Amino acid sequence: MLVPLVAVLRIGSRIACLIVAVSFGLFAINQTSSASTHQQEALNGTNGGPTSTPAAHPAQEGEVRKAIDEVAGKLTSPFSGITAGSTSQWVIRGVGTVMALLVYGVGIGFLARFLRLRV
């Protein structure tokens, strides 16, 4: 009777971890590419002054990316109190990701193994 529950927990745990990890990866790629653009502008002397040309607008996020970020935001929202005083997006996203991976990956994975042994 608990076997289907164990399978659902394991699959749900893996899906939650995958979504959170992919969302953080996309965030990191976006941040590093915008940092590269900022550094290139600084080296060229066009650091946003009145004579600089407007930077190209970032590509519109696709529906899949929005859905991944929305689900990841809901999965990491229980841990937002930990980083409530921080203004760094890297700290907020990083701590949320680590906590989500610990809870959903390690915690629910442990629960599934524990339930499997009880059967």
Secondary structure, 3 states (H helix, E strand, C coil): CCHHHHHHHHHHHHHHHHHHHHHHHHHHHHHHHHHHHHHHHHHHCCCCCCCCCCCCCCCCCCHHHHHHHHHHHHHHHHHHHHHCCCCCHHHHHHHHHHHHHHHHHHHHHHHHHHHHHHC
